[in-house]
Amino acid sequence: PALEHRGFITGKRRAVSFWGLSIIIGVLVGSIVGYLYVAPPIISYLVEDGIRAGMVVSYRVNNFFWMVFFTTAGVGLLADIPITMWLFHRGGIVSYERMRKSWRPVVLVIFVFATFFSSSSIWTMFLIAIPTSLAYLVGLGGLWLVTLGGRRGKKPKAAEPA
């Protein structure tokens, strides 16, 4: 009620609740998948690589916790990209056609933002930009399935005069 009164929310309460619940569930499910299936192979690879290089692997609990946390939170946020795309399409904010036609500029913008928001390493930029771009492409694939190849949800064209 307070957000409606101030003009922040102009839609129906059920629609806003559905959006919020979808985003929260997406983050939670994505984080669970990240914790169970993504973080263990990454950590195992890093440990094996260190051992092969002759390093003594000794993690402090604090550093190890933050690595696991950021990996799982990152996967949770990545899971929200396709969900948000679906919500935008479903709510009529951005159509599937518009998202599909502008996938190149979106991927370019993702790489530009990753350049500015990562450290000075190109590998860190790739570590941020490639999964984000792939999540966008997965979202496009999901929307392609939901819209039956873009045929469902189109407005019918007006008949041309003879």
OpenMM code with the backbone's topology and positions (N, CA, C; nanometers):
from openmm import Vec3, app, unit

residues = "PRO ALA LEU GLU HIS ARG GLY PHE ILE THR GLY LYS ARG ARG ALA VAL SER PHE TRP GLY LEU SER ILE ILE ILE GLY VAL LEU VAL GLY SER ILE VAL GLY TYR LEU TYR VAL ALA PRO PRO ILE ILE SER TYR LEU VAL GLU ASP GLY ILE ARG ALA GLY MET VAL VAL SER TYR ARG VAL ASN ASN PHE PHE TRP MET VAL PHE PHE THR THR ALA GLY VAL GLY LEU LEU ALA ASP ILE PRO ILE THR MET TRP LEU PHE HIS ARG GLY GLY ILE VAL SER TYR GLU ARG MET ARG LYS SER TRP ARG PRO VAL VAL LEU VAL ILE PHE VAL PHE ALA THR PHE PHE SER SER SER SER ILE TRP THR MET PHE LEU ILE ALA ILE PRO THR SER LEU ALA TYR LEU VAL GLY LEU GLY GLY LEU TRP LEU VAL THR LEU GLY GLY ARG ARG GLY LYS LYS PRO LYS ALA ALA GLU PRO ALA".split()
positions = [
    Vec3(0.0804, -0.1206, 0.0000),
    Vec3(0.0000, 0.0000, 0.0000),
    Vec3(0.0847, 0.1270, 0.0000),
    Vec3(0.1928, 0.1278, 0.0766),
    Vec3(0.2743, 0.2491, 0.0829),
    Vec3(0.3427, 0.2760, -0.0505),
    Vec3(0.3895, 0.1714, -0.1172),
    Vec3(0.4537, 0.1899, -0.2471),
    Vec3(0.3528, 0.2335, -0.3528),
    Vec3(0.2304, 0.1829, -0.3441),
    Vec3(0.1255, 0.2255, -0.4371),
    Vec3(0.0914, 0.3728, -0.4145),
    Vec3(0.0815, 0.4110, -0.2880),
    Vec3(0.0459, 0.5487, -0.2545),
    Vec3(0.1516, 0.6467, -0.3066),
    Vec3(0.2777, 0.6086, -0.3001),
    Vec3(0.3861, 0.6957, -0.3460),
    Vec3(0.4067, 0.6896, -0.4971),
    Vec3(0.3384, 0.5981, -0.5646),
    Vec3(0.3472, 0.5915, -0.7097),
    Vec3(0.4572, 0.5013, -0.7631),
    Vec3(0.5206, 0.4219, -0.6755),
    Vec3(0.6260, 0.3317, -0.7220),
    Vec3(0.5678, 0.2103, -0.7930),
    Vec3(0.4531, 0.1650, -0.7485),
    Vec3(0.3886, 0.0481, -0.8075),
    Vec3(0.2554, 0.0935, -0.8643),
    Vec3(0.2397, 0.0741, -0.9942),
    Vec3(0.1153, 0.1164, -1.0577),
    Vec3(0.0333, -0.0024, -1.1061),
    Vec3(0.0887, -0.1222, -1.0982),
    Vec3(0.0176, -0.2405, -1.1461),
    Vec3(-0.0659, -0.3044, -1.0371),
    Vec3(-0.1251, -0.4159, -1.0725),
    Vec3(-0.2049, -0.4904, -0.9765),
    Vec3(-0.1130, -0.5576, -0.8752),
    Vec3(-0.1630, -0.5719, -0.7544),
    Vec3(-0.0836, -0.6306, -0.6471),
    Vec3(-0.0449, -0.7748, -0.6790),
    Vec3(-0.1358, -0.8498, -0.7407),
    Vec3(-0.1055, -0.9895, -0.7749),
    Vec3(0.0086, -0.9977, -0.8755),
    Vec3(0.0097, -0.9079, -0.9732),
    Vec3(0.1154, -0.9094, -1.0747),
    Vec3(0.2502, -0.8742, -1.0130),
    Vec3(0.2521, -0.7734, -0.9272),
    Vec3(0.3766, -0.7335, -0.8622),
    Vec3(0.4260, -0.8451, -0.7707),
    Vec3(0.3356, -0.9089, -0.6981),
    Vec3(0.3739, -1.0210, -0.6116),
    Vec3(0.4285, -1.1367, -0.6939),
    Vec3(0.3672, -1.1638, -0.8091),
    Vec3(0.4146, -1.2710, -0.8963),
    Vec3(0.5557, -1.2420, -0.9456),
    Vec3(0.5817, -1.1179, -0.9856),
    Vec3(0.7156, -1.0803, -1.0308),
    Vec3(0.8168, -1.0983, -0.9179),
    Vec3(0.7853, -1.0444, -0.8016),
    Vec3(0.8783, -1.0544, -0.6893),
    Vec3(0.9045, -1.1976, -0.6487),
    Vec3(0.7985, -1.2773, -0.6421),
    Vec3(0.8136, -1.4182, -0.6056),
    Vec3(0.8946, -1.4935, -0.7104),
    Vec3(0.8724, -1.4644, -0.8378),
    Vec3(0.9482, -1.5310, -0.9443),
    Vec3(1.0970, -1.4998, -0.9340),
    Vec3(1.1302, -1.3753, -0.9079),
    Vec3(1.2706, -1.3359, -0.8963),
    Vec3(1.3345, -1.4026, -0.7746),
    Vec3(1.2652, -1.4040, -0.6615),
    Vec3(1.3200, -1.4659, -0.5402),
    Vec3(1.3390, -1.6153, -0.5599),
    Vec3(1.2405, -1.6821, -0.6181),
    Vec3(1.2526, -1.8264, -0.6430),
    Vec3(1.3664, -1.8531, -0.7406),
    Vec3(1.3814, -1.7684, -0.8422),
    Vec3(1.4911, -1.7852, -0.9376),
    Vec3(1.6272, -1.7757, -0.8712),
    Vec3(1.6443, -1.6775, -0.7835),
    Vec3(1.7720, -1.6636, -0.7127),
    Vec3(1.7963, -1.7841, -0.6226),
    Vec3(1.6925, -1.8274, -0.5502),
    Vec3(1.7097, -1.9411, -0.4595),
    Vec3(1.7420, -2.0699, -0.5344),
    Vec3(1.6657, -2.0998, -0.6390),
    Vec3(1.6909, -2.2226, -0.7155),
    Vec3(1.8269, -2.2152, -0.7842),
    Vec3(1.8599, -2.0997, -0.8416),
    Vec3(1.9910, -2.0836, -0.9039),
    Vec3(2.1041, -2.0980, -0.8039),
    Vec3(2.0865, -2.0464, -0.6831),
    Vec3(2.1896, -2.0598, -0.5800),
    Vec3(2.2052, -2.2044, -0.5357),
    Vec3(2.0946, -2.2757, -0.5252),
    Vec3(2.1027, -2.4174, -0.4882),
    Vec3(2.1762, -2.4957, -0.5962),
    Vec3(2.1422, -2.4698, -0.7219),
    Vec3(2.2124, -2.5367, -0.8325),
    Vec3(2.3605, -2.5000, -0.8304),
    Vec3(2.3905, -2.3734, -0.8066),
    Vec3(2.5300, -2.3308, -0.7991),
    Vec3(2.6049, -2.3982, -0.6861),
    Vec3(2.5404, -2.4101, -0.5710),
    Vec3(2.6048, -2.4712, -0.4547),
    Vec3(2.6264, -2.6206, -0.4744),
    Vec3(2.5287, -2.6872, -0.5343),
    Vec3(2.5376, -2.8328, -0.5474),
    Vec3(2.6162, -2.8784, -0.6699),
    Vec3(2.6063, -2.8042, -0.7813),
    Vec3(2.6620, -2.8552, -0.9064),
    Vec3(2.7716, -2.7695, -0.9688),
    Vec3(2.7779, -2.6406, -0.9392),
    Vec3(2.8763, -2.5545, -1.0038),
    Vec3(2.9980, -2.5321, -0.9150),
    Vec3(2.9767, -2.4966, -0.7896),
    Vec3(3.0885, -2.4662, -0.7003),
    Vec3(3.1814, -2.5856, -0.6770),
    Vec3(3.1320, -2.7077, -0.6520),
    Vec3(3.2254, -2.8185, -0.6270),
    Vec3(3.3237, -2.8463, -0.7408),
    Vec3(3.2803, -2.8512, -0.8681),
    Vec3(3.3804, -2.8739, -0.9729),
    Vec3(3.4806, -2.7594, -0.9864),
    Vec3(3.4348, -2.6350, -0.9663),
    Vec3(3.5272, -2.5217, -0.9763),
    Vec3(3.6317, -2.5293, -0.8665),
    Vec3(3.5888, -2.5552, -0.7443),
    Vec3(3.6822, -2.5625, -0.6325),
    Vec3(3.7758, -2.6817, -0.6491),
    Vec3(3.7222, -2.7954, -0.6929),
    Vec3(3.8066, -2.9134, -0.7155),
    Vec3(3.9116, -2.8852, -0.8220),
    Vec3(3.8719, -2.8182, -0.9300),
    Vec3(3.9676, -2.7856, -1.0355),
    Vec3(4.0775, -2.6944, -0.9824),
    Vec3(4.0397, -2.5931, -0.9048),
    Vec3(4.1398, -2.5010, -0.8514),
    Vec3(4.2374, -2.5718, -0.7582),
    Vec3(4.1865, -2.6622, -0.6752),
    Vec3(4.2738, -2.7368, -0.5839),
    Vec3(4.3659, -2.8290, -0.6631),
    Vec3(4.3115, -2.9027, -0.7604),
    Vec3(4.3942, -2.9925, -0.8414),
    Vec3(4.5002, -2.9155, -0.9190),
    Vec3(4.4638, -2.8003, -0.9724),
    Vec3(4.5596, -2.7188, -1.0460),
    Vec3(4.6718, -2.6711, -0.9546),
    Vec3(4.6364, -2.6310, -0.8341),
    Vec3(4.7385, -2.5889, -0.7389),
    Vec3(4.8307, -2.7025, -0.6986),
    Vec3(4.7751, -2.8206, -0.6780),
    Vec3(4.8573, -2.9362, -0.6404),
    Vec3(4.9498, -2.9748, -0.7552),
    Vec3(4.8992, -2.9732, -0.8796),
    Vec3(4.9837, -3.0049, -0.9955),
    Vec3(5.0981, -2.9062, -1.0095),
    Vec3(5.0758, -2.7824, -0.9703),
    Vec3(5.1793, -2.6800, -0.9798),
    Vec3(5.2754, -2.6853, -0.8619),
    Vec3(5.2525, -2.7774, -0.7692),
    Vec3(5.3420, -2.7921, -0.6550),
    Vec3(5.3132, -2.6952, -0.5423),
    Vec3(5.1963, -2.6365, -0.5421),
    Vec3(5.1607, -2.5433, -0.4352),
    Vec3(5.1074, -2.6196, -0.3147),
    Vec3(5.1276, -2.5642, -0.1993),
    Vec3(5.0664, -2.6178, -0.0794),
    Vec3(4.9309, -2.5473, -0.0653),
    Vec3(4.8240, -2.6247, -0.0752),
    Vec3(4.6903, -2.5671, -0.0712),
    Vec3(4.6465, -2.5556, 0.0738),
    Vec3(4.6294, -2.4346, 0.1184),
    Vec3(4.5796, -2.4125, 0.2544),
    Vec3(4.4812, -2.2961, 0.2491),
    Vec3(4.3555, -2.3302, 0.2633),
    Vec3(4.2506, -2.2289, 0.2619),
    Vec3(4.2222, -2.1837, 0.4038),
    Vec3(4.1984, -2.0566, 0.4177),
    Vec3(4.1407, -2.0082, 0.5413),
    Vec3(3.9905, -2.0173, 0.5243),
    Vec3(3.9228, -2.0452, 0.6314),
    Vec3(3.7783, -2.0631, 0.6236),
    Vec3(3.7117, -1.9378, 0.5669),
    Vec3(3.7588, -1.8228, 0.6049),
    Vec3(3.6996, -1.6979, 0.5584),
    Vec3(3.7099, -1.6850, 0.4060),
    Vec3(3.8280, -1.7087, 0.3499),
    Vec3(3.8462, -1.6985, 0.2047),
    Vec3(3.7653, -1.8050, 0.1323),
    Vec3(3.7652, -1.9261, 0.1852),
    Vec3(3.6924, -2.0358, 0.1224),
    Vec3(3.5424, -2.0073, 0.1233),
    Vec3(3.4915, -1.9560, 0.2340),
    Vec3(3.3492, -1.9237, 0.2431),
    Vec3(3.3093, -1.8211, 0.1377),
    Vec3(3.3890, -1.7157, 0.1233),
    Vec3(3.3532, -1.6117, 0.0274),
    Vec3(3.3590, -1.6628, -0.1158),
    Vec3(3.4511, -1.7534, -0.1466),
    Vec3(3.4573, -1.8098, -0.2812),
    Vec3(3.3313, -1.8917, -0.3103),
    Vec3(3.2905, -1.9746, -0.2148),
    Vec3(3.1692, -2.0549, -0.2327),
    Vec3(3.0466, -1.9640, -0.2396),
    Vec3(3.0407, -1.8637, -0.1533),
    Vec3(2.9256, -1.7732, -0.1511),
    Vec3(2.9113, -1.6978, -0.2832),
    Vec3(3.0195, -1.6390, -0.3317),
    Vec3(3.0107, -1.5616, -0.4556),
    Vec3(2.9820, -1.6507, -0.5758),
    Vec3(3.0319, -1.7733, -0.5747),
    Vec3(3.0011, -1.8648, -0.6847),
    Vec3(2.8529, -1.8989, -0.6857),
    Vec3(2.7985, -1.9342, -0.5694),
    Vec3(2.6565, -1.9711, -0.5648),
    Vec3(2.5666, -1.8500, -0.5888),
    Vec3(2.6007, -1.7357, -0.5333),
    Vec3(2.5193, -1.6156, -0.5560),
    Vec3(2.5251, -1.5736, -0.7025),
    Vec3(2.6410, -1.5881, -0.7642),
    Vec3(2.6537, -1.5544, -0.9060),
    Vec3(2.5673, -1.6421, -0.9939),
    Vec3(2.5643, -1.7719, -0.9650),
    Vec3(2.4792, -1.8620, -1.0429),
    Vec3(2.3322, -1.8301, -1.0168),
    Vec3(2.2990, -1.7936, -0.8938),
    Vec3(2.1616, -1.7546, -0.8631),
    Vec3(2.1185, -1.6316, -0.9410),
    Vec3(2.2067, -1.5332, -0.9516),
    Vec3(2.1737, -1.4138, -1.0295),
    Vec3(2.1675, -1.4445, -1.1789),
    Vec3(2.2544, -1.5343, -1.2257),
    Vec3(2.2485, -1.5738, -1.3669),
    Vec3(2.1159, -1.6415, -1.3998),
    Vec3(2.0629, -1.7181, -1.3050),
    Vec3(1.9345, -1.7853, -1.3284),
    Vec3(1.8215, -1.6841, -1.3421),
    Vec3(1.8387, -1.5664, -1.2854),
    Vec3(1.7343, -1.4644, -1.2944),
    Vec3(1.7274, -1.3967, -1.4309),
    Vec3(1.8316, -1.4059, -1.5103),
    Vec3(1.8293, -1.3402, -1.6415),
    Vec3(1.7209, -1.3998, -1.7310),
    Vec3(1.7169, -1.5333, -1.7519),
    Vec3(1.6077, -1.5873, -1.8346),
    Vec3(1.4694, -1.5656, -1.7730),
    Vec3(1.4606, -1.5706, -1.6401),
    Vec3(1.3313, -1.5492, -1.5746),
    Vec3(1.2833, -1.4061, -1.5981),
    Vec3(1.3737, -1.3103, -1.5853),
    Vec3(1.3376, -1.1708, -1.6086),
    Vec3(1.2979, -1.1482, -1.7544),
    Vec3(1.3683, -1.2138, -1.8458),
    Vec3(1.3319, -1.2011, -1.9876),
    Vec3(1.1903, -1.2529, -2.0109),
    Vec3(1.1586, -1.3659, -1.9495),
    Vec3(1.0242, -1.4217, -1.9647),
    Vec3(0.9198, -1.3275, -1.9046),
    Vec3(0.9510, -1.2714, -1.7873),
    Vec3(0.8575, -1.1782, -1.7240),
    Vec3(0.8383, -1.0526, -1.8090),
    Vec3(0.9457, -1.0022, -1.8677),
    Vec3(0.9333, -0.8853, -1.9557),
    Vec3(0.8458, -0.9171, -2.0763),
    Vec3(0.8657, -1.0349, -2.1350),
    Vec3(0.7839, -1.0738, -2.2503),
    Vec3(0.6383, -1.0918, -2.2087),
    Vec3(0.6180, -1.1620, -2.0998),
    Vec3(0.4823, -1.1925, -2.0527),
    Vec3(0.4073, -1.0659, -2.0128),
    Vec3(0.4798, -0.9706, -1.9544),
    Vec3(0.4165, -0.8461, -1.9122),
    Vec3(0.4010, -0.7441, -2.0236),
    Vec3(0.4514, -0.7757, -2.1425),
    Vec3(0.4393, -0.6833, -2.2541),
    Vec3(0.5363, -0.5667, -2.2482),
    Vec3(0.6410, -0.5777, -2.1670),
    Vec3(0.7386, -0.4693, -2.1558),
    Vec3(0.8362, -0.4733, -2.2729),
    Vec3(0.8944, -0.5909, -2.2968),
    Vec3(0.9842, -0.6117, -2.4105),
    Vec3(0.9424, -0.7426, -2.4757),
    Vec3(0.9159, -0.7391, -2.6041),
    Vec3(0.8686, -0.8591, -2.6734),
    Vec3(0.9848, -0.9526, -2.7058),
    Vec3(0.9501, -1.0783, -2.7307),
    Vec3(1.0504, -1.1763, -2.7722),
    Vec3(1.1173, -1.1313, -2.9018),
    Vec3(1.0383, -1.0782, -2.9940),
    Vec3(1.0939, -1.0340, -3.1227),
    Vec3(1.2008, -0.9275, -3.1011),
    Vec3(1.1728, -0.8306, -3.0133),
    Vec3(1.2692, -0.7240, -2.9864),
    Vec3(1.3951, -0.7822, -2.9226),
    Vec3(1.3800, -0.8740, -2.8278),
    Vec3(1.4970, -0.9344, -2.7631),
    Vec3(1.5784, -1.0151, -2.8631),
    Vec3(1.5090, -1.0863, -2.9513),
    Vec3(1.5791, -1.1692, -3.0492),
    Vec3(1.6514, -1.0827, -3.1517),
    Vec3(1.5859, -0.9761, -3.1969),
    Vec3(1.6480, -0.8907, -3.2980),
    Vec3(1.7666, -0.8124, -3.2431),
    Vec3(1.7664, -0.7833, -3.1150),
    Vec3(1.8739, -0.7008, -3.0587),
    Vec3(1.9682, -0.7807, -2.9697),
    Vec3(1.9893, -0.9081, -2.9991),
    Vec3(2.0771, -0.9874, -2.9136),
    Vec3(2.2231, -0.9445, -2.9272),
    Vec3(2.2652, -0.9005, -3.0453),
    Vec3(2.4049, -0.8589, -3.0627),
    Vec3(2.4386, -0.7350, -2.9792),
    Vec3(2.3582, -0.6284, -2.9869),
    Vec3(2.3890, -0.5133, -2.9010),
    Vec3(2.3840, -0.5471, -2.7519),
    Vec3(2.2935, -0.6358, -2.7136),
    Vec3(2.2851, -0.6736, -2.5719),
    Vec3(2.4141, -0.7425, -2.5283),
    Vec3(2.4628, -0.8357, -2.6093),
    Vec3(2.5872, -0.9060, -2.5751),
    Vec3(2.7040, -0.8076, -2.5732),
    Vec3(2.7067, -0.7142, -2.6671),
    Vec3(2.8122, -0.6131, -2.6685),
    Vec3(2.8083, -0.5282, -2.5417),
    Vec3(2.6893, -0.4866, -2.5009),
    Vec3(2.6753, -0.4066, -2.3784),
    Vec3(2.7185, -0.4875, -2.2561),
    Vec3(2.6872, -0.6166, -2.2551),
    Vec3(2.7308, -0.7026, -2.1446),
    Vec3(2.8829, -0.7027, -2.1357),
    Vec3(2.9508, -0.7161, -2.2489),
    Vec3(3.0970, -0.7164, -2.2480),
    Vec3(3.1531, -0.5804, -2.2079),
    Vec3(3.0889, -0.4718, -2.2509),
    Vec3(3.1364, -0.3386, -2.2124),
    Vec3(3.1215, -0.3185, -2.0618),
    Vec3(3.0059, -0.3560, -2.0063),
    Vec3(2.9881, -0.3441, -1.8615),
    Vec3(3.0858, -0.4335, -1.7865),
    Vec3(3.1090, -0.5536, -1.8372),
    Vec3(3.2045, -0.6433, -1.7716),
    Vec3(3.3445, -0.5842, -1.7742),
    Vec3(3.3765, -0.5098, -1.8784),
    Vec3(3.5071, -0.4446, -1.8861),
    Vec3(3.5228, -0.3420, -1.7748),
    Vec3(3.4184, -0.2640, -1.7514),
    Vec3(3.4284, -0.1580, -1.6515),
    Vec3(3.4097, -0.2070, -1.5085),
    Vec3(3.3340, -0.3155, -1.4890),
    Vec3(3.3044, -0.3605, -1.3539),
    Vec3(3.3915, -0.4755, -1.3070),
    Vec3(3.4897, -0.5149, -1.3854),
    Vec3(3.5823, -0.6188, -1.3405),
    Vec3(3.7173, -0.5532, -1.3148),
    Vec3(3.8069, -0.6338, -1.2629),
    Vec3(3.9403, -0.5797, -1.2382),
    Vec3(4.0109, -0.5594, -1.3719),
    Vec3(4.1374, -0.5291, -1.3677),
    Vec3(4.2101, -0.4967, -1.4902),
    Vec3(4.2449, -0.6191, -1.5747),
    Vec3(4.1996, -0.7351, -1.5359),
    Vec3(4.2323, -0.8574, -1.6084),
    Vec3(4.1264, -0.8892, -1.7134),
    Vec3(4.1712, -0.9283, -1.8313),
    Vec3(4.0772, -0.9664, -1.9369),
    Vec3(4.0083, -1.0975, -1.9015),
    Vec3(4.0757, -1.1815, -1.8239),
    Vec3(4.0157, -1.3099, -1.7848),
    Vec3(3.8965, -1.2879, -1.6924),
    Vec3(3.9073, -1.1903, -1.6053),
    Vec3(3.7947, -1.1586, -1.5175),
    Vec3(3.6775, -1.1045, -1.5990),
    Vec3(3.7085, -1.0244, -1.7005),
    Vec3(3.6025, -0.9744, -1.7873),
    Vec3(3.5313, -1.0912, -1.8550),
    Vec3(3.6083, -1.1870, -1.9064),
    Vec3(3.5475, -1.3041, -1.9697),
    Vec3(3.4681, -1.3859, -1.8690),
    Vec3(3.5186, -1.3955, -1.7463),
    Vec3(3.4511, -1.4725, -1.6420),
    Vec3(3.3147, -1.4127, -1.6077),
    Vec3(3.3005, -1.2834, -1.6243),
    Vec3(3.1722, -1.2179, -1.5994),
    Vec3(3.0854, -1.2163, -1.7253),
    Vec3(3.1436, -1.1803, -1.8386),
    Vec3(3.0651, -1.1549, -1.9602),
    Vec3(3.0165, -1.2815, -2.0289),
    Vec3(3.0982, -1.3846, -2.0351),
    Vec3(3.0572, -1.5047, -2.1089),
    Vec3(2.9386, -1.5744, -2.0423),
    Vec3(2.9410, -1.6020, -1.9103),
    Vec3(2.8219, -1.6637, -1.8505),
    Vec3(2.6972, -1.5751, -1.8591),
    Vec3(2.7140, -1.4440, -1.8466),
    Vec3(2.5988, -1.3547, -1.8566),
    Vec3(2.5406, -1.3572, -1.9979),
    Vec3(2.6277, -1.3560, -2.0986),
    Vec3(2.5806, -1.3643, -2.2373),
    Vec3(2.5136, -1.4979, -2.2640),
    Vec3(2.5710, -1.6052, -2.2115),
    Vec3(2.5096, -1.7370, -2.2296),
    Vec3(2.3731, -1.7438, -2.1615),
    Vec3(2.3603, -1.6803, -2.0447),
    Vec3(2.2301, -1.6782, -1.9774),
    Vec3(2.1279, -1.6024, -2.0617),
    Vec3(2.1701, -1.4952, -2.1271),
    Vec3(2.0792, -1.4217, -2.2160),
    Vec3(2.0376, -1.5101, -2.3330),
    Vec3(2.1324, -1.5826, -2.3906),
    Vec3(2.1001, -1.6704, -2.5034),
    Vec3(2.0122, -1.7871, -2.4594),
    Vec3(2.0336, -1.8388, -2.3382),
    Vec3(1.9449, -1.9430, -2.2846),
    Vec3(1.8040, -1.8861, -2.2675),
    Vec3(1.7949, -1.7622, -2.2209),
    Vec3(1.6646, -1.6973, -2.2091),
    Vec3(1.5958, -1.6822, -2.3438),
    Vec3(1.6730, -1.6476, -2.4471),
    Vec3(1.6151, -1.6394, -2.5814),
    Vec3(1.5666, -1.7757, -2.6285),
    Vec3(1.6452, -1.8802, -2.5991),
    Vec3(1.6024, -2.0154, -2.6358),
    Vec3(1.4752, -2.0554, -2.5633),
    Vec3(1.4668, -2.0223, -2.4352),
    Vec3(1.3452, -2.0522, -2.3593),
    Vec3(1.2247, -1.9767, -2.4132),
    Vec3(1.2445, -1.8500, -2.4475),
    Vec3(1.1343, -1.7725, -2.5052),
    Vec3(1.0961, -1.8251, -2.6429),
    Vec3(1.1929, -1.8743, -2.7186),
    Vec3(1.1625, -1.9330, -2.8491),
    Vec3(1.0703, -2.0532, -2.8308),
    Vec3(1.0992, -2.1341, -2.7269),
    Vec3(1.0123, -2.2489, -2.6993),
    Vec3(0.8741, -2.2047, -2.6516),
    Vec3(0.8707, -2.1082, -2.5612),
    Vec3(0.7437, -2.0623, -2.5049),
    Vec3(0.6558, -1.9986, -2.6123),
    Vec3(0.7177, -1.9250, -2.7038),
    Vec3(0.6400, -1.8558, -2.8075),
    Vec3(0.6265, -1.9385, -2.9349),
    Vec3(0.6658, -2.0650, -2.9295),
    Vec3(0.6596, -2.1535, -3.0472),
    Vec3(0.7337, -2.0926, -3.1656),
    Vec3(0.8576, -2.0562, -3.1414),
    Vec3(0.9393, -1.9981, -3.2475),
    Vec3(0.9031, -1.8550, -3.2810),
    Vec3(0.8402, -1.7861, -3.1892),
    Vec3(0.8017, -1.6474, -3.2107),
    Vec3(0.6638, -1.6308, -3.2719),
    Vec3(0.5926, -1.7420, -3.2944),
    Vec3(0.4604, -1.7322, -3.3578),
    Vec3(0.3507, -1.7007, -3.2571),
    Vec3(0.3633, -1.7494, -3.1346),
    Vec3(0.2599, -1.7244, -3.0341),
    Vec3(0.2833, -1.5868, -2.9718),
    Vec3(0.1758, -1.5169, -2.9514),
    Vec3(0.1855, -1.3869, -2.8847),
    Vec3(0.1997, -1.2704, -2.9805),
    Vec3(0.2079, -1.2963, -3.1113),
    Vec3(0.2158, -1.1867, -3.2071),
    Vec3(0.0778, -1.1262, -3.2277),
    Vec3(0.0763, -0.9981, -3.2492),
    Vec3(-0.0497, -0.9322, -3.2812),
    Vec3(-0.0803, -0.9578, -3.4287),
    Vec3(-0.2046, -0.9894, -3.4613),
    Vec3(-0.2369, -1.0132, -3.6022),
    Vec3(-0.2230, -0.8850, -3.6839),
    Vec3(-0.1701, -0.9014, -3.8045),
    Vec3(-0.1533, -0.7862, -3.8930),
    Vec3(-0.2881, -0.7485, -3.9533),
    Vec3(-0.3060, -0.6205, -3.9714),
    Vec3(-0.4300, -0.5725, -4.0327),
    Vec3(-0.4311, -0.6114, -4.1804),
    Vec3(-0.5475, -0.6420, -4.2296),
    Vec3(-0.5598, -0.6799, -4.3704),
    Vec3(-0.5319, -0.5586, -4.4583),
    Vec3(-0.4561, -0.5836, -4.5649),
    Vec3(-0.4236, -0.4749, -4.6565),
    Vec3(-0.5420, -0.4485, -4.7489),
    Vec3(-0.5673, -0.3223, -4.7783),
    Vec3(-0.6781, -0.2923, -4.8702),
    Vec3(-0.6458, -0.3405, -5.0114),
    Vec3(-0.7494, -0.3821, -5.0824),
    Vec3(-0.7292, -0.4373, -5.2162),
    Vec3(-0.7110, -0.3335, -5.3214),
] * unit.nanometer
topology = app.Topology()
chain = topology.addChain("A")
for resn in residues:
    res = topology.addResidue(resn, chain)
    for name in ("N", "CA", "C"):
        topology.addAtom(name, app.Element.getBySymbol(name[0]), res)
